[in-house]
Amino acid sequence: VGTQQGLAVLDPLKQKVTYPLPVAFGTEGTGNIRSLLIDRNGNIWAGAWGGLWFIGGNAKHFSIILPHPELPSNDAANSVTGILRDNTGRFWIGTDNGGLTEQGVGMAKFIAFPTIMALADDQKGRIWTAPWGDGIIISDGTTKLKHIKNPFPEKIISDNVVRCFAQVTDSMMAIGTESGFDLYNTRRDALIPPPAWSAGISEQRVNAF
């Protein structure tokens, strides 16, 4: 679990919470953990305010991996808001003020807004990115393939501020926004209306699925 005091481990069997790797708030790679990914090898990648932690397997120490040197040198640019490992094994890192970067490659030039709210990939291997207030950018990791955004006064998605994604089925992506949620058929590449029973959360902020 990511907390402001570091990475916490919740053990429901022993009914206790431990902080195996505490880091004082305000230091480089601060303990304010904002995103987490456990890869197929059991390594933990923790996105923090000021950097990216890497904890190998059951290690009791961590390495701080800051984003690409092209990024602005400040805590906001190095604050990791999202981590994604796509189906080719590439790592994608979304930051608070430094855009989207592929580990070891650099910034994705097709991202116009620097603050990344959410990351996902679909069954076609495409990367879904939610830059703050700019809708959704679907790419192959190099080139923008599709940009889903409300052009005023038309309304395509519930809100241009997209906060989260969830792969519901092999062909269905759920999209959480500032004003409700949407569904997208990735096989047909088309938005579909949310079911009538979901009206209870329409117009409400959806932060996570």
N, C-alpha and C positions, 0 to 999 in steps of 0.2 A: 504494500500500500504506500502510495506517495503522500507525504505530509510536509508541512512547513519545517518540521524538525529533522527531516531526513527520510530514509527508507524504513518503513515499519513492517514487521512480520507479525501477522495475526495467526495465532494457533488456537483454533476452537477446541481441540481436544484437551490441551493443557490450560485453556482459558486464560491466556496471557498475551500481552503485546510486548515485543522487544524492538529495540532500535539498534541493529547490529552495526550500522555504519552512520552514526550521527555526524552532522557537519553544522557548525555554527552558522546561523542566518547572517548574511551579509559578507561571507567570505567567498573567494573564487570557487565556482561550482557549488554555490550555496545549497543548503539542505532543503530548499523549497522545491519538492518534486512535483512536476506538472504532467508528466506522461511516462508510461511504462511499456516495455516490450520484453517478453521472454522469448528468445529465439529457439530454433529446433535443437540446439546443442545445450540448452539450459542456461545460457548466459543471460544476464539481466542488463538491459539498456534503460537507463533512467534519465529522462529529460528534466533538467533542473534550471532554476533561475541563474544564468551565468555559465551554463555548460552542459555537457552530456556525460553522464557517468557510465562506466562499463565495469560490470562485476562478473568475472569469469567463473562459471559453475558455482561451486560452494566456497569460493574465495572469501576471505575476511577483510579484503582491502579492495579499493576501486581505483580506476584510472579516470582522469578527467579529460575528455576529448572535446575540444572546442570546435565549432564549425569552421568552414573553410576560411583561410586568411583574407579572402576577398571581402568577407563580411565586415561591417563596421565594428570597431573594437569598443563595444560597450555591453553592459549586462543585458539590455533589452534585445540586442541583436543576437546574443549568445544564449538567450533564454529559449529552451527547447519545448515547444508546445505540442509536438506530435512526432512519433517515430513509426516508420513503416518498413517492413522487409517484404519486397515484392516476390513474385513467384520465380524470378530469376536469381534471387539471392541478394539483390541490391538493397542497400539501406537508404531510406529517404528521411530527411530531418526537417521538420517545420519549425520555424523560429518566430519569436514575437515581433522582431523588427528587422530581420535579415533575410526574409523570403524562404524559399525552399532550396535545399542543397542535397545533392547525392554525395554520400560519404566518399571523399577522395577525389571528387570531380569538380564541384563548385556550384554556384547558384544557377538555378533554372531560369533562363532568360525570358521565358514566356510568362512569368508571374509578375503582374504589374503592381500588386499590392504586397508590401513586405510582411504583414502579419498573417500567419497561417493558422487557421482555427482547427482544421481537421484534415486527416489523410486516410485514404483507403485504396484498395485495388480491387478490380473485378475479375470475373472468370475469363475475360479476354486479355488479361495481363495489363490493363490500362491503369494509370495512376489518377486517382481522384483527389483534387486539392481544393480546399475552401479558403481562399484569401479573404480577409475581413472586408465585408460589404461588396464583394465582387462576384457573388454567386459561386458557381462551380466550374473549375477547369479540369477537363479530362484530357490526358496526354499519354503519349507512349514513353514518357520520360525524357524525350528530346524535343518533340514537337507538339504544340497544342492541337488537339484533334477536335475538340468541341468546347464551347463556352456557354453554359446555361445561366442566363441572367435576365432579370426583368428589365426590358427597355420601357421606360415610362411613356405612356400610361398603361401599357400592357402588363399583365401579370401572368408569368409563366410558372414560377415557383412561389411558395408561400412568402419568402423573404430573401433578399439578396445577402443577408447575414446568415451564413450556414455554419452551424456549430458542431455537427457530428454526422457520421455515416454509420450504417450497419448493413452488412450483407445478410439479407433475410433468407433468400434461397439462392440457388446457382444463377438465377436470372433476375433477381430482384434486389435493388439497393434502396434502403430507407434513408431519408435525408431529414435531419433535424434542423430547424431554422429558428430565427428569432420570433417567428409568428406561426408556429405549427409545424407539421411535417408533410413530406411528399414521398411518393414512391416512384421508382424509375425502373423500367424493364430494360435491363442491359442487353438482352438478346435482340430486342427490336429497336433499341435506342430511342425510347419514347417515355415521357412522363405519363403516369396514369393517375386518375383521381384516387385519393385516399378513400377507404371504405366509409360508408355512412356512420358506422358505429364509432369511428374515431373522432367524431365532431366534438367530443368533450374536451379534447386538447387543441382544437383549432384555435388559432390566434394566440396560443401560449408559447413561451420560449421552450424549446426542447434542447437540453444541454447534453444528454447522453441517452443511449439505448441500452 
